[in-house]
Amino acid sequence: MTEESTLVVRDRLPDAVADGDATATLRARVAATERPAVRVWAPGRIVAFGRRDVRSDGYDAAASAARDRGFDPVERSVGGRAVAYDGETTLAFARITPVDDVREGLDARYDALITDVTRALADLGVDAERGEPAESFCPGQHSLQSGGKLAGLAQRVTQGAAITSGVLTVANHDALAAVLDAVYDALDVPFDPESVGSVAHAGGPDDPDVVRDALEAVLVGDREREVVPVDSL
């Protein structure tokens, strides 16, 4: 493959912590090679807690609530409040790009990603708009909604590379809302279970592979791609 191609990483590692570390490894690789990378995958059955959650007095109870419902609690360095993944129909996605100056391009990268995710959803038959319902999971200004919150975005910039990432709920939103309700209650953070949406609930497909392909296509764009498994990093 030429230097103009994008590295596309697929699949997940069986250990949730190692799987998260793989994305950090990918970010370091982009910084070293100046070659962009894309990853769209379904993490394991976990609740990923942000730093504010971990510092909260209710964290231990929230982690126990997740375990009691069959979700492993993990800590993450990117993003805000807790996010639940069901191991099958909740997708994480990341576009990692080389950067020369960590102080520039933040808003442009957010705008580009939210535009691309909106386009992917439109291709899947979902008319999503920016914003989120009140008392959503992982509240933030960079979100998409359609009959509930579908996606939330985050960004982290380090020397040489920026990772603009997010979570997209494909289906199974009722089960995700149930575990998040228990988790947010333990954290003493406002949360409305009815705020959780999904691609399927909004009229799109419930097949995560179909949604992954659509996301991958817009994140890569017109560049050539080299597809590798995550365990090759």
C-alpha positions as CSV (number, residue, x, y, z in Angstrom):
1,M,0.0,0.0,0.0
2,T,1.1,3.6,-0.6
3,E,1.6,6.2,2.0
4,E,-1.7,7.7,0.8
5,S,-3.7,4.8,2.1
6,T,-5.5,4.6,5.4
7,L,-4.8,1.8,7.8
8,V,-8.2,0.2,8.8
9,V,-8.2,-1.9,11.9
10,R,-10.9,-4.5,12.5
11,D,-12.1,-6.9,15.3
12,R,-11.4,-6.6,19.0
13,L,-9.1,-8.2,21.5
14,P,-10.8,-10.5,24.1
15,D,-9.4,-8.5,27.1
16,A,-11.2,-5.2,27.4
17,V,-8.2,-3.3,28.8
18,A,-5.9,-4.7,26.1
19,D,-8.5,-3.8,23.5
20,G,-8.5,-0.2,24.8
21,D,-4.7,-0.1,24.8
22,A,-4.7,-1.2,21.2
23,T,-6.3,2.0,20.1
24,A,-3.6,3.9,22.1
25,T,-1.0,1.9,20.3
26,L,-2.6,2.8,17.0
27,R,-2.5,6.5,17.9
28,A,1.2,6.2,18.6
29,R,1.7,4.5,15.3
30,V,-0.1,7.3,13.4
31,A,2.1,9.8,15.2
32,A,5.3,7.9,14.2
33,T,4.3,7.2,10.6
34,E,2.0,10.2,9.8
35,R,-0.4,7.7,8.2
36,P,-4.0,8.1,9.2
37,A,-6.0,5.1,10.7
38,V,-9.6,4.2,11.2
39,R,-11.1,1.7,13.6
40,V,-14.8,0.7,13.9
41,W,-15.6,-2.2,16.2
42,A,-17.9,-3.6,18.8
43,P,-16.1,-3.6,22.2
44,G,-16.9,-6.3,24.7
45,R,-19.8,-6.2,27.2
46,I,-18.5,-3.4,29.3
47,V,-19.4,-0.1,30.9
48,A,-16.6,2.4,30.2
49,F,-16.3,5.0,33.0
50,G,-14.7,8.4,32.5
51,R,-12.3,10.1,34.8
52,R,-15.0,12.1,36.6
53,D,-16.9,8.8,37.3
54,V,-13.8,7.1,38.7
55,R,-13.2,10.0,41.1
56,S,-16.9,10.0,42.2
57,D,-17.9,8.8,45.6
58,G,-20.4,6.5,43.9
59,Y,-17.9,4.8,41.6
60,D,-17.6,1.6,43.5
61,A,-21.4,1.2,43.7
62,A,-21.7,2.0,40.0
63,A,-19.0,-0.5,39.0
64,S,-20.9,-3.1,41.1
65,A,-24.2,-2.2,39.4
66,A,-22.5,-2.8,36.0
67,R,-21.1,-6.2,37.2
68,D,-24.4,-7.3,38.6
69,R,-25.9,-6.9,35.1
70,G,-23.2,-8.7,33.3
71,F,-21.1,-5.7,32.2
72,D,-17.4,-5.4,33.1
73,P,-16.4,-2.0,34.4
74,V,-13.4,-0.4,32.7
75,E,-11.8,3.0,32.9
76,R,-11.1,5.2,29.9
77,S,-9.0,8.2,29.3
78,V,-11.1,9.8,26.5
79,G,-14.6,11.1,26.8
80,G,-16.9,12.1,29.7
81,R,-19.4,10.0,31.6
82,A,-20.2,6.3,31.5
83,V,-21.0,4.5,28.3
84,A,-22.3,1.0,28.0
85,Y,-21.4,-1.5,25.2
86,D,-23.4,-4.7,24.9
87,G,-20.6,-6.6,23.1
88,E,-22.5,-6.9,19.8
89,T,-24.6,-4.0,18.7
90,T,-22.8,-1.0,20.3
91,L,-20.1,0.3,18.0
92,A,-17.0,2.3,18.9
93,F,-15.4,4.3,16.1
94,A,-12.2,6.3,15.8
95,R,-10.4,8.3,13.2
96,I,-6.8,9.0,14.0
97,T,-4.9,11.6,12.1
98,P,-1.4,13.1,12.2
99,V,-1.1,16.6,13.6
100,D,1.6,19.2,13.5
101,D,0.3,21.5,16.2
102,V,-1.8,20.2,19.1
103,R,-3.4,23.6,19.5
104,E,-5.0,23.7,16.1
105,G,-7.8,21.8,14.3
106,L,-9.9,20.7,17.3
107,D,-13.2,22.1,16.1
108,A,-12.5,21.2,12.4
109,R,-12.0,17.6,13.4
110,Y,-15.2,17.5,15.4
111,D,-17.2,19.1,12.6
112,A,-15.7,16.7,10.0
113,L,-16.5,13.6,12.1
114,I,-20.0,14.6,13.0
115,T,-20.7,15.5,9.3
116,D,-19.4,12.1,8.2
117,V,-21.3,10.1,10.8
118,T,-24.5,12.0,9.9
119,R,-23.9,11.1,6.3
120,A,-23.4,7.4,7.1
121,L,-26.6,7.4,9.1
122,A,-28.4,9.0,6.2
123,D,-27.1,6.3,3.9
124,L,-28.6,3.8,6.4
125,G,-32.0,5.6,6.3
126,V,-31.7,7.5,9.5
127,D,-32.2,11.3,9.6
128,A,-30.1,12.3,12.5
129,E,-29.5,15.8,13.8
130,R,-26.9,17.4,16.1
131,G,-27.7,17.5,19.8
132,E,-29.1,15.1,22.4
133,P,-32.1,14.8,24.6
134,A,-32.0,16.0,28.2
135,E,-30.3,13.8,30.8
136,S,-28.6,11.6,28.2
137,F,-25.7,9.2,28.9
138,C,-22.3,10.7,28.5
139,P,-23.7,14.2,27.9
140,G,-21.8,16.5,25.6
141,Q,-22.1,19.1,22.9
142,H,-20.9,16.8,20.1
143,S,-23.7,14.3,19.8
144,L,-26.3,13.0,17.3
145,Q,-29.9,12.2,18.0
146,S,-33.0,10.7,16.2
147,G,-35.7,9.5,18.6
148,G,-33.0,9.4,21.3
149,K,-29.3,9.8,21.5
150,L,-27.5,7.7,18.9
151,A,-23.9,8.9,19.1
152,G,-21.6,10.9,21.2
153,L,-18.1,12.1,20.2
154,A,-14.9,12.8,22.0
155,Q,-11.4,13.9,21.0
156,R,-7.9,13.5,22.4
157,V,-4.8,15.2,21.0
158,T,-1.3,14.2,21.8
159,Q,2.0,15.0,20.3
160,G,1.8,14.0,16.6
161,A,-1.7,12.6,16.4
162,A,-5.3,13.3,17.2
163,I,-8.0,10.7,17.9
164,T,-11.6,11.8,17.2
165,S,-13.8,9.0,18.3
166,G,-17.3,8.1,19.4
167,V,-19.9,5.5,20.3
168,L,-22.9,4.6,18.2
169,T,-25.9,2.5,19.4
170,V,-27.1,0.2,16.6
171,A,-29.8,-1.8,18.5
172,N,-30.6,-3.2,21.9
173,H,-31.2,0.3,23.4
174,D,-33.6,-0.9,26.0
175,A,-31.1,-3.2,27.6
176,L,-28.4,-0.5,27.5
177,A,-30.7,2.0,29.1
178,A,-31.4,-0.4,31.9
179,V,-27.8,-0.9,32.9
180,L,-27.0,2.8,32.4
181,D,-30.0,3.7,34.7
182,A,-28.5,1.7,37.5
183,V,-25.0,3.0,36.9
184,Y,-26.0,6.7,36.7
185,D,-28.2,6.3,39.8
186,A,-25.2,5.0,41.7
187,L,-23.1,7.9,40.5
188,D,-25.9,10.3,41.5
189,V,-25.9,11.8,37.9
190,P,-29.2,12.7,36.2
191,F,-30.2,10.2,33.5
192,D,-33.4,9.5,31.6
193,P,-33.6,5.9,30.2
194,E,-35.9,7.2,27.5
195,S,-33.1,9.3,26.1
196,V,-31.3,6.3,24.7
197,G,-31.9,5.8,21.0
198,S,-30.5,3.4,18.4
199,V,-30.1,3.1,14.7
200,A,-32.7,0.4,14.6
201,H,-35.2,2.4,16.7
202,A,-34.8,5.3,14.3
203,G,-35.7,3.2,11.3
204,G,-32.3,2.0,10.2
205,P,-30.8,-1.6,10.1
206,D,-30.1,-3.6,13.3
207,D,-27.1,-5.4,11.8
208,P,-23.9,-4.0,13.4
209,D,-21.8,-5.3,10.4
210,V,-23.9,-3.2,8.0
211,V,-23.6,-0.1,10.1
212,R,-19.8,-0.7,10.6
213,D,-19.3,-0.9,6.9
214,A,-21.2,2.4,6.4
215,L,-19.2,4.1,9.1
216,E,-15.9,2.7,7.9
217,A,-16.6,4.0,4.4
218,V,-17.2,7.6,5.4
219,L,-14.3,7.7,7.9
220,V,-11.9,6.5,5.2
221,G,-13.3,8.6,2.4
222,D,-11.7,8.5,-1.0
223,R,-8.3,7.2,0.2
224,E,-7.2,3.6,-0.4
225,R,-7.3,1.3,2.6
226,E,-5.2,-1.4,4.1
227,V,-7.3,-3.7,6.4
228,V,-5.5,-5.4,9.3
229,P,-6.7,-7.3,12.4
230,V,-6.3,-5.6,15.7
231,D,-4.1,-8.4,17.0
232,S,-1.5,-7.5,14.4
233,L,-0.7,-4.1,15.9
